[in-house]
Amino acid sequence: MRLKVKKRGNSLSVIIPKELAAGLNVDDGDSLYLTKTPRGYELSAYDPEFAEEMEAAQKVMSRYRNALIELAK
């Protein structure tokens, strides 16, 4: 799919067609993430940094499961 780059003030923008936005599951105001890969760049609604933080949080929660259950009471 070909996207056009347009100048908006001092910035450049890309218009995303509805079909692509639906495939990315994004709407007005959502954030997209650009990740450099060996094959180029990847645009997605997936934030790899947030995923790493959530993985670390899940490890802590599973390790201290009983303590968190008691704190929730």
C-alpha positions in Angstrom: 0.0 0.0 0.0 1.3 3.4 -0.9 1.0 6.3 1.5 1.5 10.0 0.7 3.5 12.3 2.8 2.0 15.8 3.2 3.5 19.0 4.8 1.5 20.3 7.7 3.0 23.5 9.1 6.6 22.6 10.1 5.9 18.9 10.2 5.2 16.1 7.8 2.2 13.8 8.0 0.9 10.6 6.5 -2.7 10.0 5.6 -3.8 6.5 6.7 -6.7 5.0 4.7 -9.7 3.7 6.6 -8.8 0.1 5.6 -5.3 0.3 7.1 -6.6 2.0 10.2 -9.2 -0.7 10.7 -6.4 -3.4 10.2 -4.2 -1.6 12.8 -7.2 -1.2 15.1 -6.6 2.5 15.6 -8.9 5.5 15.7 -8.5 9.3 15.9 -6.2 10.3 18.8 -4.5 6.8 19.2 -0.8 6.4 19.0 1.2 4.4 16.5 4.7 3.2 17.0 7.5 3.0 14.4 10.0 0.3 15.0 13.2 -0.3 13.1 13.6 -3.9 11.9 16.3 -5.6 9.8 13.9 -5.3 6.8 13.2 -1.6 7.3 10.6 0.1 9.5 7.4 -1.3 11.0 4.3 0.8 11.9 2.0 -0.7 14.5 -0.3 0.0 17.4 1.9 -2.3 19.5 4.3 -0.5 21.9 7.3 -2.8 22.5 8.6 -0.8 25.5 5.2 -1.1 27.2 5.1 -4.8 26.5 8.5 -5.3 28.2 7.2 -3.3 31.2 4.1 -5.4 31.4 6.1 -8.6 31.2 8.2 -7.5 34.1 5.1 -6.6 36.1 3.6 -10.0 35.4 6.7 -11.7 36.7 6.5 -9.6 39.9 2.8 -10.3 40.3 3.3 -14.1 39.9 6.2 -14.1 42.3 4.3 -12.1 45.0 0.8 -13.5 44.2 -0.1 -14.3 47.8 1.1 -11.0 49.2 -0.9 -9.1 46.6 -4.0 -11.1 47.4 -3.7 -10.2 51.0 -3.1 -6.6 50.2 -6.3 -6.6 48.1 -8.4 -7.6 51.0 
